[in-house]
Amino acid sequence: MIVAVAGLALATGAMAPFRDQLSLPAVVLLFLVPVLASAASGGLWPALGAALAAELLVNWFFVPPYRTLAVQSGDNLVTLVVYLLVAVAAGLAVDATAARSAEAARLGETDRLRSALLGAVGHDLRTPLSGIKAAVSSLRQPDVTFGDADRAELLATVEESADRLAAVIDNLLAVSRLQAGALAADVRPTAVDGVVAQVVLDGGGTVTVDVPDDLPPALADAGLLERVLANLLANAEAAGGPVTVRGAAAGGLVTLAVEDHGPGIAPGRLDAAFAPFQRLDDHTGGGLGLGLAIARGFTEAQGGTLTATPTEGGGLTMTISLRAATDG
């Protein structure tokens, strides 16, 4: 609607001083421009509104007697009626074209995601399944006697492969929920230092934690925040180098920054890191490439943001920003 108002005001202001030198057909043709712009940017209803408003403006400012809605000339009446019909038809056509373009873009993105999914899943499902099958087949060999150590190793392979398989399926289900808008967040005041401690403890890696215990609680879903941090830490540890989690509070926000000192990502590719099925060359090639996409989706479901910036001295920093519970 802003496009319609601005376009109609600009057209009226530009042509009004020269209305005696302009023919009515020329005026109405120029008024078609904001109508078409409204259809392209806002759709059908803004275009119809712009067409009707343009009709009134043309009649008021450019059809004698000026500053009235009366039309004395039959030719001018025909021009106005035809203009309104053409403007509506053009708006409908542009809206239909925009809808088809949007649908084509959506289908193209769906095809891209489908192709990426098939390629990624083909590898990331087959690998753990192959490990499980090989280990179980070995254990079932009737003519082979395994020692306790060998049997434990094969069983550990089964467990590890099953965990990998479960992680792949969990990520696919999480992305499906995000894309379907079916994710419900239970947002409430949450002590982020406790969430960080639990995630680091469960992860078992070497992570430096710099999160003050006097941070104000954040408005978050503790379970989703744990999943976000776990994905960010897994990504940071895969990058190599030391990993640090820093907490801070300022301006009504509580932030958690996960810093790594790996190869990092080129500034022009930072946003691309959050797209599904992205396995950037800077990090490991394992996994479906869904970790960061899920992390951003889960963060936004809690009313927060997740941004990527270069780490000072090299590497990548992922920053979660959540509203502080004490802010209003």
Steps between C-alpha positions, in 0.01 A plus 500: 500500500795736564605451136151597383478813717850618414461423129162671466616805697813528286305464174243758607759751619712459186218537248260747667698813402493388135142376474416755230783365281423130559224303335273291719613170335862590579411574862315173555781301339749651742268420791517135399861486623425521875209259454728240343767563764241442772395172339858382474592590858177449692272277297143531381327709766759780516485513120120532499521770765765684300288476182196649672706773669666585168158526334387752762826698479482522122139614514567754775820657369507438124139491371309829459334635707802462728471411872162336451397147410270621226585403138356728235654344189382163372849429364654561843243270662583223255873552564451476875285188479740328263794604719341345807431175314852487358656579838304222670583252224867596506509467878344154477751396234802624697372337819449169319848522349654574839313206653625268225856626548479445876364150448774422250761625746345291778498190283858565397606529864307184582674314218837629619432388856371163378812440294723606789302281738526194279872549453571562867266237640628244252838523671412586858238228538690234309821535702360423848267234358795330334693510828209346691447228241869410482535479879182298550585266212840435656347426840258254342772297325446144631853389423681791668565529871563854618685592812351745749705790364399431138136458594505826698660681204232374260222595742656845541495536120129415498429753776705776337338441160153496655575832673611651168187370332280644776677838468436509125131420548465754782646772279272414210196506728612832650533661158160363399342655809667834431392510136145398592480766772412227750763586761355622832740667743435507874664837566556589864773659717802269468839506671733478201810415705331177609405414142858562382642286781267211417579509127875515557479216752297282264727578205812371666729724294752758617318832509596817686195652668490872581138547606445706817263336745338837574360545148130586500273216391415495131160440347568160343387142463766309694468186286526688170787713633689183595452368146621828351813507716572132435487556124717811522759327717508198268558734205769695688683186613491362145672818381801424716682716749392614847131569562363758743145582612460856625192648666405866537201724562438849365217705356229266622662199332687195622757372253693175474792499257660174386849579369727269308845563353473277195527602134188716526264594218546770239292810591296468183392147595395555861127502427532196274628301798144492640340354187396133526737240355798736497831329568748783460853408409629676809357238732467124492311331223307268732133527578205630307594864535189571707654597833518876446165514318336327797686723748375818333145366466486393865644834613245699300221281640600634844482860378877532471757537225809304397773681310842403367807724512873441458691428821773747576825332405329250269207268526124532533276635777134406523302736725161417649304808611195454723280747682582540867216391726551810714445731201139611546 
